[in-house]
């Protein structure tokens, strides 16, 4: 009979989830009806967990835990493939350089961690957050029900950046942010161009007066 090779996740009797690699063969009778399936299973849980850990490290920013640029591009590819409308909200912190230059990179890193934490708290669960590097953050916002969601998320992000922030060894600071929004497929038809358009809109917002 036909031989199948596949992997699957199953729950053991003790409740632990494990990954199995199965090599199975369908045994048929003379009339072509399935009689039984026979084969062998191998526990590959350790290997799968290692693969998942490597993928997480490859896709996520080590400082904030948000998606990194590579992870964002993968998400954009997936969203573009689905064909629905979504927005990329692109935010740049207005006063990050002042903290970084005056109080050092460690203070700058703590600030970025705090910003990421605030964004995680206020953004809806279906919004994917990313840090592209430096002080640039993005939010990938599905627009299945309303285009207004992009503006709503942008307003939430700006409101959080307008709140004073206290860091150890640093006087209380208000960071502020400038935001640009690009919508798929209205403004761009792929991930690269969407990031470019969002970046351009953000810099235009900076030039028109911060924060906006």
C-alpha positions in Angstrom: 0.0 0.0 0.0 0.9 3.7 -0.2 3.6 4.9 2.3 3.0 8.1 4.2 5.7 10.2 6.0 4.3 13.0 8.2 4.7 14.8 11.5 1.9 15.5 14.0 1.4 16.8 17.5 -0.5 14.6 20.0 -1.4 14.6 23.7 0.0 11.8 25.9 -2.1 10.2 28.6 -0.3 12.4 31.2 -1.5 15.5 29.3 1.9 16.4 27.8 1.9 17.5 24.2 4.6 15.7 22.1 5.6 15.8 18.4 5.8 12.5 16.5 7.3 11.6 13.2 5.3 8.8 11.6 6.2 6.4 8.8 3.0 4.5 8.0 1.7 2.2 5.3 -1.9 1.6 4.4 -2.8 -2.1 4.0 -5.6 -2.9 1.6 -7.6 -6.0 0.9 -8.1 -7.5 -2.5 -11.0 -5.1 -3.2 -8.9 -2.1 -2.4 -10.5 -1.4 0.9 -8.5 -0.3 3.9 -7.7 -3.1 6.3 -5.3 -1.4 8.7 -2.5 1.1 8.9 0.9 -0.1 10.1 4.1 1.7 10.7 6.4 3.3 13.2 6.4 6.5 15.3 9.3 8.4 16.6 9.3 11.1 19.3 10.8 14.3 17.8 9.6 16.7 20.5 13.1 18.0 21.4 14.0 18.7 17.8 10.7 20.5 17.1 11.1 22.7 20.2 14.6 23.6 19.1 13.3 24.5 15.7 10.6 26.7 17.2 13.1 28.4 19.4 15.4 29.1 16.5 12.4 30.5 14.5 11.4 32.7 17.4 14.9 34.1 17.7 15.1 34.7 13.9 11.7 36.5 13.8 11.8 38.5 17.0 13.8 41.5 18.3 15.9 40.3 21.2 15.5 43.6 23.2 11.7 44.1 23.1 10.4 40.7 22.2 8.4 42.2 19.3 8.7 41.1 15.7 11.9 42.2 14.0 12.1 43.4 10.4 12.4 39.8 9.1 9.4 38.7 11.2 7.4 41.7 10.0 8.2 40.9 6.3 7.0 37.3 6.8 3.8 38.6 8.3 3.3 41.1 5.5 3.9 38.3 3.0 1.2 36.2 4.7 -1.3 39.1 4.8 -0.7 40.1 1.2 -1.3 36.4 0.2 -4.7 36.5 1.9 -5.8 39.4 -0.2 -7.7 41.4 2.5 -7.2 45.0 3.5 -4.8 45.9 6.3 -2.8 48.9 7.4 0.8 49.3 8.5 1.1 52.0 11.2 4.6 53.3 11.3 5.9 55.2 14.4 9.2 56.9 15.1 9.9 58.2 18.6 10.5 62.0 18.7 12.9 62.4 21.6 14.7 59.0 21.8 18.0 60.4 20.6 18.1 62.9 23.5 17.8 60.1 26.1 20.3 57.9 24.2 22.9 60.7 23.8 22.5 62.3 27.2 22.2 59.2 29.4 23.7 56.3 27.4 22.7 53.3 25.4 21.5 51.3 28.5 19.0 54.1 29.3 18.0 54.1 25.6 17.5 50.3 25.7 15.4 50.6 28.9 13.3 53.2 27.2 12.7 51.0 24.1 11.6 48.1 26.4 9.2 50.4 28.2 7.7 51.7 24.9 7.3 48.1 23.7 5.6 47.2 26.9 3.1 50.1 26.6 2.3 49.2 23.0 1.6 45.5 24.0 -0.8 46.7 26.7 -2.9 49.0 24.6 -3.0 47.4 21.1 -5.8 44.9 20.3 -4.8 41.3 20.3 -5.1 40.9 16.5 -2.6 43.7 15.9 1.0 42.5 15.3 3.7 44.8 16.7 7.3 45.0 15.4 10.5 47.0 16.0 12.3 47.6 12.8 15.5 48.8 14.5 16.5 52.0 16.4 13.4 53.7 17.6 11.1 52.7 14.7 8.0 50.6 15.6 5.2 49.3 13.4 1.7 47.9 14.0 0.1 45.6 11.4 -3.7 46.3 11.7 -6.3 44.1 10.0 -9.1 46.2 8.4 -11.7 43.5 7.7 -14.5 45.5 9.4 -13.4 49.1 9.4 -10.7 51.3 7.8 -11.0 53.5 10.9 -9.1 50.9 13.0 -5.8 52.1 11.6 -6.4 55.7 12.9 -7.8 54.3 16.2 -4.6 52.3 16.8 -2.4 55.2 15.8 -4.3 57.5 18.3 -3.8 54.8 21.0 0.0 54.7 20.2 0.4 58.5 20.2 -1.6 58.8 23.5 0.8 56.4 25.2 3.9 58.2 23.9 2.5 61.5 25.3 2.5 60.1 28.8 5.6 60.9 31.0 8.0 58.0 31.4 10.3 57.4 34.4 13.5 55.5 34.0 16.1 54.7 36.7 18.8 57.4 36.7 17.0 59.5 34.2 14.8 62.6 34.8 11.1 62.1 33.9 10.8 62.3 30.1 8.0 62.6 27.6 9.0 60.8 24.4 6.3 61.6 21.9 6.0 60.0 18.5 5.3 60.7 14.8 3.1 58.3 12.9 2.5 57.4 9.2 -0.1 55.0 7.9 0.0 53.0 4.7 -2.9 50.7 3.6 -2.8 47.6 1.5 -3.7 47.5 -1.3 -4.6 51.2 -1.6 -1.1 52.6 -1.1 1.1 49.6 -2.0 0.7 46.1 -3.4 3.5 44.4 -1.5 5.3 44.4 1.9 8.4 46.4 0.8 6.5 49.2 -0.8 4.1 49.3 2.1 7.0 49.9 4.5 8.4 52.6 2.2 5.0 54.3 2.0 4.5 54.1 5.8 8.0 55.5 6.4 7.4 58.4 3.9 4.1 59.2 5.6 5.8 59.2 9.1 8.5 61.6 8.0 5.9 63.9 6.4 4.1 63.9 9.8 7.4 64.9 11.5 8.0 67.7 9.1 4.4 69.0 9.7 5.0 69.2 13.5 5.5 66.7 16.2 3.6 64.7 17.5 1.0 64.0 14.8 
